[in-house]
Amino acid sequence: MFGNPNALPGMIVVGAFTVPLSTMILFLEVNAWKNVSLYKVIQTFLVGGCASLVITLFLFSIVGSHELDFFGAFLTGVVEEIGKVVIVYWFLRRLGKLSILSGLLIGASVGAGFAAFESAGYALQPVISFFQNSGYYAAYGQQLDASAMMEAINQSIFLRGFLAPGGHVTWAAISGTALVIAAKAKGKIDTSLFTDSKFLRLFLIPVVLHGIWDSPLSSIGADIYMVPVALTVVVWVVVLILINMGLTEVSRITNR
């Protein structure tokens, strides 16, 4: 980056965080109740993002890693969405008054944190590979080309940034809304929500979308990222429906 390796960490962090954060701020602005402060949102983003990754890695240590065939892809979808929704539930319990829009916001905040830290990890992989191979090349008197590493980092950052609005941020936002809808029907928020049919029906949407995203189906029209783009359109249709439900809820309560 401008011939200065000191700029590399900043490039990775800014590149990985920009789009997830921007998408999260959209949900903050949409929350007409204004009952969640920016400080709380950033806290949820940072703590929730890290915690959901830890939960996900713990779950993967139990079920194991699999090739991304159809089974492995959908297993990944289940594990990662569970990892996020558990943390979303933890934050919602501490929120107080629940609403559809606040459920969207808390879910999006956790999902944005998950997406940002995961993208930073993917962007770091070419750096790790570069240094792992440096000893091999040095043994044979060859010099590694850092430009290939930088190109791989840039590709990872730009691709994951471009696709971020249709991924973890919106998937977790839907999961947060699913918890709120189920909690409102039950009149309380507790762990029984995870087996509630109202929650499961809506939670199934991000799980299925995530599974398709990671599956071999993504190879269809891969040169134009046809499947991820189509899934992004689908998830935003669902999100816009939920936003409309949330705004209707605001109108109904404020007009009493």
Backbone hydrogen bonds in HBPLUS format (Angstrom, degrees):
<---DONOR---> <-ACCEPTOR-->    atom                        ^
c    i                          cat <-CA-CA->   ^        H-A-AA   ^      H-
h    n   atom  resd res      DA  || num        DHA   H-A  angle D-A-AA Bond
n    s   type  num  typ     dist DA aas  dist angle  dist       angle   num
A0004-ASN N   A0001-MET O   2.97 MM   3  5.60 168.4  1.98 120.6 124.4     1
A0007-ALA N   A0004-ASN O   3.12 MM   3  5.89 165.4  2.14 121.7 125.9     2
A0008-LEU N   A0005-PRO O   3.06 MM   3  5.37 160.5  2.10 110.2 116.4     3
A0011-MET N   A0007-ALA O   2.94 MM   4  6.14 153.8  2.01 152.8 161.1     4
A0012-ILE N   A0008-LEU O   3.02 MM   4  6.28 158.7  2.07 156.8 161.7     5
A0013-VAL N   A0009-PRO O   2.94 MM   4  6.18 168.6  1.96 155.2 158.2     6
A0014-VAL N   A0010-GLY O   2.86 MM   4  5.89 171.2  1.87 153.5 156.2     7
A0015-GLY N   A0011-MET O   2.90 MM   4  5.76 156.6  1.95 138.5 146.4     8
A0016-ALA N   A0012-ILE O   2.88 MM   4  5.90 153.2  1.95 144.6 151.8     9
A0017-PHE N   A0013-VAL O   2.93 MM   4  5.94 149.9  2.02 149.7 157.4    10
A0018-THR N   A0014-VAL O   3.05 MM   4  5.72 154.1  2.11 149.7 153.1    11
A0021-LEU N   A0017-PHE O   2.99 MM   4  5.89 161.7  2.02 156.7 162.5    12
A0022-SER N   A0018-THR O   2.96 MM   4  6.11 155.9  2.02 146.6 153.9    13
A0023-THR N   A0019-VAL O   2.91 MM   4  6.10 160.5  1.95 157.3 161.7    14
A0024-MET N   A0020-PRO O   2.95 MM   4  6.15 154.2  2.02 144.8 152.3    15
A0025-ILE N   A0021-LEU O   2.94 MM   4  6.21 153.9  2.01 149.6 156.2    16
A0026-LEU N   A0022-SER O   3.16 MM   4  6.47 142.4  2.31 139.3 148.8    17
A0026-LEU N   A0023-THR O   3.17 MM   3  5.12 123.9  2.50  92.9 107.0    18
A0027-PHE N   A0023-THR O   3.35 MM   4  6.80 151.3  2.44 144.9 150.6    19
A0027-PHE N   A0024-MET O   3.06 MM   3  5.26 116.7  2.48  99.3 113.5    20
A0028-LEU N   A0024-MET O   3.02 MM   4  6.41 144.9  2.14 143.4 154.2    21
A0029-GLU N   A0025-ILE O   2.93 MM   4  6.23 153.9  2.00 150.6 156.1    22
A0030-VAL N   A0026-LEU O   2.98 MM   4  6.23 145.4  2.10 143.7 154.0    23
A0031-ASN N   A0027-PHE O   3.15 MM   4  6.26 135.8  2.35 139.1 148.3    24
A0032-ALA N   A0030-VAL O   2.75 MM   2  5.72 107.0  2.28 121.1 105.3    25
A0034-LYS N   A0031-ASN O   3.12 MM   3  5.80 149.6  2.22 118.1 125.1    26
A0041-VAL N   A0037-SER O   2.98 MM   4  6.30 153.9  2.05 147.7 155.3    27
A0042-ILE N   A0038-LEU O   2.91 MM   4  6.16 163.6  1.93 154.9 158.1    28
A0043-GLN N   A0039-TYR O   2.90 MM   4  6.09 156.9  1.96 147.3 154.5    29
A0044-THR N   A0040-LYS O   2.87 MM   4  6.06 156.9  1.93 145.6 151.8    30
A0045-PHE N   A0041-VAL O   2.85 MM   4  6.08 152.1  1.93 145.6 154.1    31
A0046-LEU N   A0042-ILE O   2.92 MM   4  6.17 165.9  1.94 154.4 156.2    32
A0047-VAL N   A0043-GLN O   2.83 MM   4  5.77 154.5  1.89 153.8 159.0    33
A0048-GLY N   A0044-THR O   2.77 MM   4  4.85 128.7  2.03 115.8 132.2    34
A0049-GLY N   A0045-PHE O   3.03 MM   4  5.47 142.8  2.17 117.6 128.3    35
A0050-CYS N   A0046-LEU O   3.18 MM   4  6.26 167.3  2.19 142.7 146.1    36
A0051-ALA N   A0047-VAL O   2.84 MM   4  5.95 167.5  1.85 154.2 158.6    37
A0052-SER N   A0048-GLY O   2.89 MM   4  5.85 159.3  1.93 144.6 150.2    38
A0053-LEU N   A0049-GLY O   3.22 MM   4  6.37 148.2  2.33 139.1 147.1    39
A0054-VAL N   A0050-CYS O   3.01 MM   4  6.35 153.9  2.08 149.2 156.6    40
A0055-ILE N   A0051-ALA O   2.92 MM   4  6.21 164.2  1.95 154.3 157.9    41
A0056-THR N   A0052-SER O   2.95 MM   4  6.03 157.8  2.00 140.0 146.6    42
A0057-LEU N   A0053-LEU O   2.87 MM   4  6.09 162.4  1.90 150.8 155.1    43
A0058-PHE N   A0054-VAL O   2.91 MM   4  6.13 153.2  1.99 147.8 155.7    44
A0059-LEU N   A0055-ILE O   2.91 MM   4  6.20 157.5  1.96 150.5 156.3    45
A0060-PHE N   A0056-THR O   2.89 MM   4  6.18 154.9  1.96 150.1 157.4    46
A0061-SER N   A0057-LEU O   2.96 MM   4  6.18 138.4  2.14 138.3 149.3    47
A0061-SER N   A0058-PHE O   3.12 MM   3  5.07 124.2  2.45  91.7 106.2    48
A0062-ILE N   A0059-LEU O   3.02 MM   3  5.17 141.3  2.17  99.3 110.8    49
A0063-VAL N   A0059-LEU O   2.97 MM   4  6.35 167.2  1.99 159.6 161.2    50
A0064-GLY N   A0060-PHE O   2.68 MM   4  5.07 139.9  1.84 134.1 143.9    51
A0073-ALA N   A0069-ASP O   2.81 MM   4  5.82 157.6  1.86 153.4 159.7    52
A0074-PHE N   A0070-PHE O   3.12 MM   4  6.21 164.8  2.14 145.3 148.8    53
A0075-LEU N   A0071-PHE O   2.89 MM   4  6.04 150.5  1.97 149.6 159.0    54
A0076-THR N   A0072-GLY O   2.93 MM   4  6.06 153.0  2.00 141.0 148.2    55
A0077-GLY N   A0073-ALA O   2.98 MM   4  6.29 151.5  2.07 141.2 149.3    56
A0078-VAL N   A0074-PHE O   2.96 MM   4  6.20 158.2  2.01 145.2 149.9    57
A0079-VAL N   A0075-LEU O   2.93 MM   4  6.13 174.0  1.93 156.0 157.5    58
A0080-GLU N   A0076-THR O   2.92 MM   4  5.96 173.0  1.92 155.0 157.3    59
A0081-GLU N   A0077-GLY O   3.06 MM   4  5.96 156.8  2.11 141.4 148.4    60
A0082-ILE N   A0078-VAL O   2.96 MM   4  6.05 152.5  2.04 147.0 154.8    61
A0083-GLY N   A0079-VAL O   2.91 MM   4  6.12 159.1  1.95 147.8 154.1    62
A0084-LYS N   A0080-GLU O   3.09 MM   4  6.33 147.6  2.20 141.3 148.5    63
A0085-VAL N   A0081-GLU O   2.91 MM   4  6.04 166.2  1.93 148.0 152.3    64
A0086-VAL N   A0082-ILE O   3.04 MM   4  6.06 155.8  2.10 154.2 157.7    65
A0087-ILE N   A0084-LYS O   3.12 MM   3  5.43 120.1  2.50 103.0 116.5    66
A0088-VAL N   A0084-LYS O   2.94 MM   4  6.25 155.9  2.00 151.5 159.4    67
A0089-TYR N   A0085-VAL O   2.89 MM   4  6.00 159.0  1.93 145.0 149.9    68
A0090-TRP N   A0086-VAL O   3.16 MM   4  6.43 151.4  2.25 137.7 145.0    69
A0091-PHE N   A0087-ILE O   3.08 MM   4  6.41 156.9  2.13 151.6 156.3    70
A0092-LEU N   A0088-VAL O   2.90 MM   4  6.13 157.8  1.95 152.8 159.8    71
A0093-ARG N   A0089-TYR O   3.02 MM   4  6.19 152.9  2.09 152.0 157.7    72
A0094-ARG N   A0091-PHE O   3.12 MM   3  5.32 135.8  2.33 100.4 112.2    73
A0095-LEU N   A0092-LEU O   3.07 MM   3  4.95 162.0  2.10 103.7 109.1    74
A0103-GLY N   A0099-SER O   2.94 MM   4  6.14 148.7  2.04 147.7 156.9    75
A0104-LEU N   A0100-ILE O   2.96 MM   4  6.28 153.3  2.03 148.4 155.3    76
A0105-LEU N   A0101-LEU O   3.00 MM   4  6.23 156.4  2.06 141.7 148.1    77
A0106-ILE N   A0102-SER O   2.91 MM   4  6.06 172.7  1.91 152.7 154.0    78
A0107-GLY N   A0103-GLY O   3.03 MM   4  6.01 162.0  2.07 143.5 149.4    79
A0108-ALA N   A0104-LEU O   2.85 MM   4  5.96 159.0  1.89 146.3 152.9    80
A0109-SER N   A0105-LEU O   2.89 MM   4  6.08 149.3  1.99 147.8 156.2    81
A0110-VAL N   A0106-ILE O   3.13 MM   4  6.40 163.2  2.16 152.1 154.8    82
A0111-GLY N   A0107-GLY O   2.90 MM   4  6.09 166.8  1.92 153.3 157.8    83
A0112-ALA N   A0108-ALA O   2.76 MM   4  5.82 149.4  1.85 142.9 151.2    84
A0113-GLY N   A0109-SER O   3.09 MM   4  6.29 157.8  2.14 143.8 149.0    85
A0114-PHE N   A0110-VAL O   2.97 MM   4  6.23 161.6  2.00 152.2 157.5    86
A0115-ALA N   A0111-GLY O   2.87 MM   4  6.05 164.5  1.89 148.9 153.1    87
A0116-ALA N   A0112-ALA O   2.87 MM   4  6.01 160.8  1.91 149.1 154.4    88
A0117-PHE N   A0113-GLY O   3.06 MM   4  6.19 175.2  2.07 154.6 155.7    89
A0118-GLU N   A0114-PHE O   2.97 MM   4  6.01 157.0  2.02 148.3 155.7    90
A0119-SER N   A0115-ALA O   2.86 MM   4  5.94 160.0  1.90 147.0 152.7    91
A0120-ALA N   A0116-ALA O   2.97 MM   4  6.18 154.0  2.04 146.0 153.3    92
A0121-GLY N   A0117-PHE O   3.07 MM   4  6.28 148.0  2.17 139.1 147.4    93
A0122-TYR N   A0118-GLU O   2.97 MM   4  6.36 154.4  2.03 150.2 157.0    94
A0123-ALA N   A0119-SER O   2.89 MM   4  6.11 157.6  1.94 149.7 156.0    95
A0124-LEU N   A0120-ALA O   3.01 MM   4  6.16 132.9  2.24 136.6 148.6    96
A0124-LEU N   A0121-GLY O   3.18 MM   3  5.07 129.7  2.45  91.7 105.1    97
A0125-GLN N   A0122-TYR O   3.24 MM   3  5.33 142.4  2.39  98.6 108.7    98
A0127-VAL N   A0124-LEU O   2.97 MM   3  5.31 124.7  2.29 108.0 122.5    99
A0128-ILE N   A0124-LEU O   3.08 MM   4  6.47 156.5  2.14 154.8 162.0   100
A0129-SER N   A0125-GLN O   2.91 MM   4  6.17 166.9  1.92 160.1 163.2   101
A0130-PHE N   A0126-PRO O   2.91 MM   4  5.99 149.1  2.00 137.8 146.5   102
A0131-PHE N   A0127-VAL O   3.13 MM   4  6.47 159.7  2.17 152.1 154.9   103
A0132-GLN N   A0128-ILE O   2.91 MM   4  6.11 149.2  2.01 148.8 158.6   104
A0133-ASN N   A0129-SER O   2.99 MM   4  6.11 148.5  2.09 146.7 153.4   105
A0137-TYR N   A0133-ASN O   3.05 MM   4  6.34 166.9  2.07 160.3 163.0   106
A0138-ALA N   A0134-SER O   2.91 MM   4  6.02 155.2  1.97 145.7 153.3   107
A0139-ALA N   A0135-GLY O   3.02 MM   4  6.16 147.9  2.13 143.0 150.5   108
A0140-TYR N   A0137-TYR O   3.14 MM   3  5.33 137.0  2.33  99.7 111.2   109
A0142-GLN N   A0137-TYR O   2.81 MM   5  4.96 164.1  1.84 152.2 146.7   110
A0141-GLY N   A0138-ALA O   3.04 MM   3  4.89 162.9  2.07 104.7 107.2   111
A0150-MET N   A0146-ALA O   3.02 MM   4  6.36 159.7  2.06 153.8 158.9   112
A0151-GLU N   A0147-SER O   2.95 MM   4  6.14 153.6  2.02 143.5 150.7   113
A0152-ALA N   A0148-ALA O   3.05 MM   4  6.26 154.8  2.11 143.5 149.8   114
A0153-ILE N   A0149-MET O   2.98 MM   4  6.28 154.3  2.05 149.8 157.0   115
A0154-ASN N   A0150-MET O   2.92 MM   4  6.14 165.9  1.94 151.6 155.1   116
A0155-GLN N   A0151-GLU O   2.93 MM   4  6.12 159.6  1.97 148.4 154.0   117
A0156-SER N   A0152-ALA O   3.04 MM   4  6.20 160.3  2.08 144.9 150.0   118
A0157-ILE N   A0153-ILE O   2.95 MM   4  6.19 165.6  1.97 155.8 159.5   119
A0158-PHE N   A0154-ASN O   2.92 MM   4  6.03 173.5  1.93 156.0 158.0   120
A0159-LEU N   A0155-GLN O   2.94 MM   4  5.90 163.2  1.97 147.2 152.7   121
A0160-ARG N   A0156-SER O   3.02 MM   4  5.97 167.1  2.04 147.4 151.4   122
A0161-GLY N   A0157-ILE O   2.90 MM   4  5.83 145.5  2.02 139.2 149.6   123
A0162-PHE N   A0158-PHE O   2.91 MM   4  5.97 155.8  1.97 142.3 148.7   124
A0163-LEU N   A0159-LEU O   3.06 MM   4  6.30 152.3  2.14 148.5 155.6   125
A0164-ALA N   A0160-ARG O   2.92 MM   4  5.69 120.0  2.29 133.8 146.9   126
A0166-GLY N   A0163-LEU O   3.07 MM   3  5.81 154.6  2.14 123.4 130.7   127
A0167-GLY N   A0164-ALA O   3.05 MM   3  5.17 170.1  2.06 116.6 118.3   128
A0171-TRP N   A0167-GLY O   2.96 MM   4  6.04 163.5  1.99 161.0 164.8   129
A0172-ALA N   A0168-HIS O   2.99 MM   4  5.91 168.9  2.00 144.5 147.7   130
A0173-ALA N   A0169-VAL O   3.09 MM   4  6.23 143.0  2.23 135.0 145.9   131
A0174-ILE N   A0170-THR O   3.05 MM   4  6.25 154.7  2.11 146.8 151.2   132
A0175-SER N   A0171-TRP O   3.13 MM   4  6.48 155.6  2.19 144.7 151.6   133
A0176-GLY N   A0172-ALA O   2.87 MM   4  6.13 154.4  1.94 148.9 155.2   134
A0177-THR N   A0173-ALA O   3.06 MM   4  6.33 153.6  2.13 143.7 150.5   135
A0178-ALA N   A0174-ILE O   2.88 MM   4  6.15 150.8  1.96 147.6 156.4   136
A0179-LEU N   A0175-SER O   3.08 MM   4  6.41 152.2  2.16 147.5 153.4   137
A0180-VAL N   A0176-GLY O   3.14 MM   4  6.44 156.7  2.20 144.4 150.5   138
A0181-ILE N   A0177-THR O   2.88 MM   4  6.10 169.5  1.89 160.0 161.9   139
A0182-ALA N   A0178-ALA O   3.08 MM   4  6.20 163.9  2.11 146.1 150.7   140
A0183-ALA N   A0179-LEU O   2.85 MM   4  5.97 153.6  1.92 145.5 153.7   141
A0184-LYS N   A0180-VAL O   2.86 MM   4  6.05 157.6  1.91 154.9 159.9   142
A0185-ALA N   A0181-ILE O   3.16 MM   4  6.35 150.3  2.25 141.3 149.0   143
A0186-LYS N   A0182-ALA O   3.03 MM   4  6.26 149.5  2.12 144.8 153.0   144
A0187-GLY N   A0183-ALA O   2.73 MM   4  5.72 136.4  1.92 143.4 156.1   145
A0193-LEU N   A0190-ASP O   3.13 MM   3  6.07 170.9  2.14 126.1 129.0   146
A0194-PHE N   A0191-THR O   3.19 MM   3  5.90 155.9  2.25 118.0 122.5   147
A0195-THR N   A0192-SER O   3.20 MM   3  5.74 160.8  2.24 112.8 118.3   148
A0196-ASP N   A0193-LEU O   3.02 MM   3  4.88 159.2  2.06 102.8 109.3   149
A0200-LEU N   A0196-ASP O   2.96 MM   4  6.21 170.9  1.97 158.7 161.3   150
A0201-ARG N   A0197-SER O   2.96 MM   4  5.98 160.3  2.00 147.9 151.8   151
A0203-PHE N   A0199-PHE O   2.80 MM   4  5.89 161.5  1.84 159.2 165.6   152
A0204-LEU N   A0200-LEU O   2.96 MM   4  5.89 138.8  2.13 140.1 148.1   153
A0205-ILE N   A0202-LEU O   3.13 MM   3  5.63 147.4  2.24 109.1 117.2   154
A0207-VAL N   A0203-PHE O   3.43 MM   4  6.66 162.7  2.46 149.1 154.0   155
A0208-VAL N   A0204-LEU O   2.91 MM   4  6.03 165.4  1.93 153.4 156.5   156
A0209-LEU N   A0205-ILE O   2.95 MM   4  6.11 171.4  1.95 159.5 162.3   157
A0210-HIS N   A0206-PRO O   2.85 MM   4  5.80 157.3  1.90 142.4 149.0   158
A0211-GLY N   A0207-VAL O   2.93 MM   4  6.10 156.3  1.99 144.1 151.1   159
A0212-ILE N   A0208-VAL O   2.93 MM   4  6.18 162.6  1.96 156.2 159.8   160
A0213-TRP N   A0209-LEU O   2.97 MM   4  6.09 157.4  2.02 144.1 150.8   161
A0214-ASP N   A0210-HIS O   3.10 MM   4  6.38 153.7  2.18 150.1 155.2   162
A0215-SER N   A0211-GLY O   3.05 MM   4  6.00 122.3  2.39 137.6 152.7   163
A0215-SER N   A0212-ILE O   3.15 MM   3  4.97 140.5  2.32  95.7 107.2   164
A0218-SER N   A0215-SER O   3.07 MM   3  5.99 168.0  2.09 126.3 129.0   165
A0219-SER N   A0216-PRO O   3.02 MM   3  5.66 165.2  2.04 117.6 122.4   166
A0220-ILE N   A0217-LEU O   3.04 MM   3  5.71 166.7  2.05 118.7 123.0   167
A0222-ALA N   A0219-SER O   3.34 MM   3  4.81 141.8  2.49 119.7 109.3   168
A0224-ILE N   A0221-GLY O   3.10 MM   3  5.78 152.3  2.18 118.0 125.1   169
A0226-MET N   A0221-GLY O   3.10 MM   5  5.11 174.1  2.11 134.2 135.9   170
A0225-TYR N   A0222-ALA O   3.16 MM   3  4.61 159.9  2.20  94.2 100.2   171
A0229-VAL N   A0225-TYR O   3.06 MM   4  6.13 160.7  2.10 152.7 158.8   172
A0230-ALA N   A0226-MET O   2.90 MM   4  6.05 157.4  1.95 148.1 154.9   173
A0231-LEU N   A0227-VAL O   2.87 MM   4  6.09 159.0  1.91 156.8 162.8   174
A0232-THR N   A0228-PRO O   2.89 MM   4  6.08 142.2  2.03 140.1 150.6   175
A0233-VAL N   A0229-VAL O   3.06 MM   4  6.42 152.5  2.14 146.9 153.2   176
A0234-VAL N   A0230-ALA O   3.05 MM   4  6.37 159.4  2.09 147.2 152.6   177
A0235-VAL N   A0231-LEU O   2.89 MM   4  6.10 167.1  1.91 150.4 153.5   178
A0236-TRP N   A0232-THR O   3.04 MM   4  6.18 152.4  2.12 144.8 152.0   179
A0237-VAL N   A0233-VAL O   3.04 MM   4  6.28 141.0  2.19 144.4 154.8   180
A0237-VAL N   A0234-VAL O   3.17 MM   3  5.20 126.5  2.47  95.8 109.6   181
A0238-VAL N   A0234-VAL O   3.16 MM   4  6.54 158.5  2.20 151.0 155.9   182
A0239-VAL N   A0235-VAL O   2.90 MM   4  6.16 159.9  1.94 145.0 151.1   183
A0240-LEU N   A0236-TRP O   2.87 MM   4  5.90 160.1  1.91 141.6 146.7   184
A0241-ILE N   A0237-VAL O   3.06 MM   4  6.28 149.4  2.16 142.8 151.0   185
A0242-LEU N   A0238-VAL O   2.99 MM   4  6.33 155.8  2.05 149.9 156.6   186
A0243-ILE N   A0239-VAL O   2.80 MM   4  6.10 153.2  1.87 150.7 158.9   187
A0244-ASN N   A0240-LEU O   2.95 MM   4  6.10 157.0  2.00 142.0 148.1   188
A0245-MET N   A0241-ILE O   2.95 MM   4  6.28 150.8  2.04 143.5 151.9   189
A0246-GLY N   A0242-LEU O   2.86 MM   4  6.13 151.6  1.94 145.3 153.5   190
A0247-LEU N   A0243-ILE O   2.86 MM   4  6.17 155.4  1.92 153.2 159.2   191
A0248-THR N   A0244-ASN O   2.92 MM   4  6.09 150.8  2.01 144.3 152.6   192
A0249-GLU N   A0245-MET O   2.94 MM   4  6.19 147.8  2.05 142.0 150.8   193
A0250-VAL N   A0246-GLY O   3.02 MM   4  6.35 152.0  2.10 143.6 150.7   194
A0251-SER N   A0247-LEU O   2.96 MM   4  6.21 162.8  1.99 147.5 151.7   195
A0252-ARG N   A0248-THR O   2.89 MM   4  6.08 157.5  1.94 148.2 154.5   196
A0253-ILE N   A0249-GLU O   3.06 MM   4  6.21 163.0  2.09 150.6 154.3   197
A0254-THR N   A0250-VAL O   2.94 MM   4  6.02 168.0  1.96 155.6 159.5   198
A0255-ASN N   A0251-SER O   3.10 MM   4  5.95 137.1  2.29 138.8 147.8   199
A0256-ARG N   A0253-ILE O   3.41 MM   3  5.56 166.7  2.43 106.6 108.9   200
